[in-house]
Amino acid sequence: MLAPSVPPSDGMRFRARLRTRWVDEDNQRVLNNAVYMTLLEEARHLYFGELGLLEGNQFPFVLAQTNIRFLAPGRGGALVEVELRTMELGRSSFVQVYRVRDLERATVLCEAEALLVAWDNAAFAKRELSADFRAAIARFEGLER
């Protein structure tokens, strides 16, 4: 399996500070793997909220695929920073990359990438990304052509 292709931190355009909960630790006393998905989702929510692209506080897309490479064990009750960048914009999908760092220990916990697909809740089917959605992301990420 290929590792996620995440650029260096200075190439990441968005950062979200979050805190893990003490109950997020599993019986090995490390952050449960499922918690990382929630951290990525919380960072996505903040990213799209900042860009004004949430629809009624909801994502206008669904998660189609995620690849997470765990690099160090996390812990509950830790302050973490999630770096996020949109790397590709397609007709109906886009790719984001992430890095989760434990700020108190200065340790990278994981790197990840995700494929997200524009979604029409009424039709229960994928749809094209709107021009406004694409333009806002392209402007923020410097992907304009």
N, C-alpha and C positions, 0 to 999 in steps of 0.2 A: 504494500500500500504506500502511495506517495504521501509525503508530509505536506501539509498546507503550505502554499507559497505566500508567505506574509512578508511584506517589505520591512526594512528597518523602522524603528520607532519614529525617526524624524520624517518618514514618509507617510505616517498615519495622520489623517486630517481631523479626527474626532476622538475625544477621551471622555469617559464617564467614570466617576468615582462612585463605588458601591461598597457595601459592607456585607460580608457573608454572615450568616446567623450561626449561633453556637449549635443549633440543632442540625445544621448542614453536614456535620461530621458523621461518618459511618462507624461501624464497629471496629475498624482499624484505626480510628481517631484521625482520619484525614477527610478532606472535603469529598463528599460523595460525587461520583462522576456526573450524575444527573443535574447537579447544581450548576455545573458549567453551562449547560444549555440555558438555564434560567438567567445566568449572568449575561450571556450573549443576547438573549431576548430583551432584557432590561436595557442594555446599552443600545440596542436597535430602537427601542421605544423612545429613548431620550434623543437619539440621533434624528429620527423622523419627526419627533415633536419639535425639535429646534428648527428643522427645515420647513415646518408647517405642513407636513405631508400625511399626518394621521387623518383618518376619516372617522369623526365621532370618537376619538381616542382609540381607534382600532387601526390595525395595519390593513392596507389595501392589497395585501399579498399573503401568500402562504410559504412556509418553509418546505422546500422540496428535497434538500440534501444538506448534510453537514459532515464535515471531516474535522475531528478534533485530535490534536496530538498533545498528550499530557507530558509535561516536561519536569514538573516537581509537584509533590503533594501539597495541596492547600489545606487550610484549617478554618474552622468556624470562628466567627467573631473577628475576622481580619478585614482591614481596609484594602480594597483592591481597585485597580484602575483597569478598565477595559478600553483598549485602543481599537478603533474601527475605521475601516475605509471601504468605500465602494470602488471596486476595481474594473468592473465591466458592466455595461448597460446594453442589453439586447432588446428585441422587439417586445417580448412579454416576460423577460426574466432579467435578473442582474445577480452579480457575484459580489459578496462582501468578504473581507478578511478581518481577523480579530487577534488580539494578543491580550491575555489576562495576566496582570502582574500584581503580586503581593507587595504593597508599598512599604509596609513595615519591615519586611525581610529583604526588599529589593531583589525579588526572585520572580522570574517568569514561570507562571504555573502552566499555561497552555498557549498554543496557537491554533487557530481554527479558520476554516473558510465555509461559506454557506452559499447555496444556490436558492434564490427566492423567486417566486413566480407570481405575477400580478393575478388577482383573483376577483371574480364577480360572485358575490354571495347570493344574489338573486338567481342567477343562472347556474350556480354551483359548478363553475367552470373557469378555466384560465381565460385571461383577456390580454389585450395589449396594454403596455404601460402608457399612461396618458402623457401628452406632450408637456404639460406643466410639471408632472412628476419627474420626467426625464430631464427637463431643463433645470429644475432646482438642484437635482443631484449633480448634474454635469457642471453647473456653475460652482457649487460648493467644492467639488472634488477636482476642479480644473480639467474636466474631461471634454470641454467644449471644443468643437472642431471648427 
